[in-house]
Amino acid sequence: MTAPVLEAVDVTKHFPVRGLVKRGAGRVVHAVDNVSLKLYSGRITALVGESGSGKSTLARLLAQLYPLTSGEIRLHGNPVQATKGKAFREHVSKVQLILQDPFASFNPVASIASTLRRAVSIHHAGKGGDEQLAVIDDLLTQTNLAPPRQFTQKFPHELSGGQLQRVSIARALAASPEVFLADEPVSSLDVSIRLGILNLLRRLTEERDVAMLYVTHDIASARYFAADTAVMYAGEIVETGPSETVTQQAAHPYTQLLISSAPDPSRTDVKRVKDIGQPPSLISPPSGCRFHPRCPFAMARCREEKPPPFELADGHTARCWLYADNPEPAASERPDAQ
Ligand code: SF4
């Protein structure tokens, strides 16, 4: 595989807890902790996890919408720190974020033409009125909104959710980006139109050789849509690998829980994992493995030591003590034994 286009290296993001009560002073939400992830040209990587796992925060860190607490974001191997000004605009022209709810990402009183003209004038500076219109027509045609003039004079509320998501993809395309960060791009859409949007994103990824991060809570769609999958739990990545391997031979108990929670009547070989708890507080996350309060296989070691990523096969890793050579060391070898 070639070098990654965009990379998160050991990235951490803590948000301060704000509130009226003084008790919040100094406390932080551990939204993302020591996460590394690589995105490659022409390749889709799924980032899967339940709500609050930190996957959307990681997408926003890659987009430079938040400053990092620690770690590094690298574009073509070069560290970027571009949360404002010219550096941010340059980053945005290469890395485009597509949001979950298209209705929330458009000005309701601006026509589609006016919204797209603004994006075109930023990213195609120097083009005149007719040339801008030609670019807009092309962007809408590429996103299967044809004939384009049927859409340009409409306002967001006159389009369906699927059509508006295509317009938001067209707006992202105006920058000719090298990376798409698609944050739950189909979650708010009717099931009947999700496949069309995913197929469009896949076609654009292949035709334009862009790297794509596909953020989703739906692990079944990751298998269909993405070459690689990373599973995130409570601010940490717990399993990575080729999507086929992660979804068909899930190694981490949390990934197994996600898969057994996704209804798929055609599958009879799913390893059912009983969910025995709730996601933890990220203000004071559990010690050791953060999944241990919910894990039916938890051992004493899991409560005390954070598991490293164990390499299970080529490119397949899981952060779980079950894959250590000696999963449960003798009591005398445990870190609490003196
Ligand atoms: Fe479960 Fe322990 Fe593995 Fe964590 S490290 S997933 S608690 S077995």
Residues whose N, C-alpha, C, O or C-beta is under 5 A from the ligand:
A	BS01	SF4	P253 C289 F291 H292 C295 F297 A298 M299 C302 P307 R319 C320 W321 L322
